[in-house]
Amino acid sequence: MPYPEEFQGFMINELGKYKEFKKQTFKPKVFGDNDIDIQIECCGVCGSDVHTVTGGWGEAHTPICVGHEIVGKAIKVGKSVKDVKEGDRVGVGAQIWACLKCPQCKSDNENYCPHMVDTYGAPYPKDVDPNETVSQGGFSSHIRAHEYFVFPIPDAIPSHLAAPMLCAGLTTYSPLVRAGVGPGKQVAIVGLGGLGHFGVMWANALGAEVTVISHSPNKKDDALKLGAKHFVNSGDKDWAKPLAFKFDFVLNAADMTHTFDLDSYLSILKVGCQFHQVGLPDEAIPNLKPQQFMANGSSIGASHIGSRPECLAMLKLAAEKKLDPMVETIPISEKGCAEAIERVKTNKVHYRFTLTDFDKVFGA
C-alpha cells in the first residue's frame, strides 16, 4: 500500500455547528527532514476544542479538525530526527512548530515563540511549507509534527491517561514550577475540573500544601483524593475572609473569571503574589482597576501551555509517582466527537475525555 498523501479526520465545516462532525480527508504539510508522522491511538478533548468549534474564541480556519492531546505510534521519521524512531509511542500537545531560533525559543520558552504554529487551525510559514498548509489536529488518523514537539511517553503511563497531560497537564504544570511551587508553599487551585484536577495533582506532588476553592461542594472528596489538604466552598458567604494573605500562588483553572468577585480572590494572596489564569473565558474581565491590586501588591497573570523541558519533566513526575488523572473514554466517531464536545461544554465529564478506538475507525 502506498504511503498516504492525505490523512482522515472528523472535522467541523462551520463554526458554531459544533455537533456536526464529518469524516473527511485533508492534506498535511510537506514532509520535512525534522518531521515525524504519527498514527494516532487516542486523543484528549480539551476546553480549547470547545471554544474553537463553538466560535467562542472568534474566527478560525474551516474545515477544522481539532484535538491537541495526541498519543500514537511514530510510523515515519525524517532523516534529521534524533530522539524518535519508528514504532515509538509518542505524544503531541497544543504546539506543533516554532522557529527554534528566536530568544524565546533559545531560552526554553518556545511556547511563546512569535512564529509558533498551533497544532490545529494555524498556517505554516511559507519557508517551512510553500503551500502554507493550515495545521489539523488529533481527531484524525495521523498527525505530522516537528520532532521538538513530539514527546516520548513513559511506559508507566497508559495512553488514554497520557493524552490529557499533553495540554491540560502541561498548561497547569508549567505555571506551578515557574512560580517555584514546592515544599513550604501554600497553593490554592480555583475550580476542580479538567484543568484544576491536574493542578491539584501536580501541586501536591511538588510538595506544596494545596487548598481547592470550588463552587461545587460535592467535589470535596475528589479534591482530597487528588492530594488537596483543604476544601473551600466559594458559594459560602464571606468564604475568603479566613484566607486573607494566606497563599503564595493562586492558580485559577476556571473559565468563568468574568463572573467572579475578583477582589475576594485577590485578597487571599500574600504580599506580592499572583492570581494566575489558565482557564480562559470567552468574555473579558469587566471593570478591572489597578486599585484592586494595591491592598497586598498582588498581580494577575496568565500563561500558555509549557516548554519541551517542562513537558518531559511532567511526564517523568507522573510516571515516577504513579499520578493518574481522572479520565473518561469515548470511542471516536461523528457521534462520539459531538458527545464529547457537548459534555465538556456543559461540564458533564469527570474530569477529562479521551477519544479512543482510532484503529477501528481509521484502520490499522
Helices and strands as residue ranges (DSSP letters): E 7-11, E 22-26, E 35-45, H 47-54, E 70-77, E 89-92, E 95-97, H 103-106, G 110-112, E 117-118, E 142-146, G 147-149, E 151-152, H 159-164, I 165-169, H 170-178, E 186-190, H 196-205, E 209-214, G 217-219, H 220-226, E 230-233, G 241-243, E 247-252, G 257-259, H 262-267, E 269-277, G 290-293, E 299-302, H 308-321, E 327-331, H 334-345, E 352-356, H 358-362
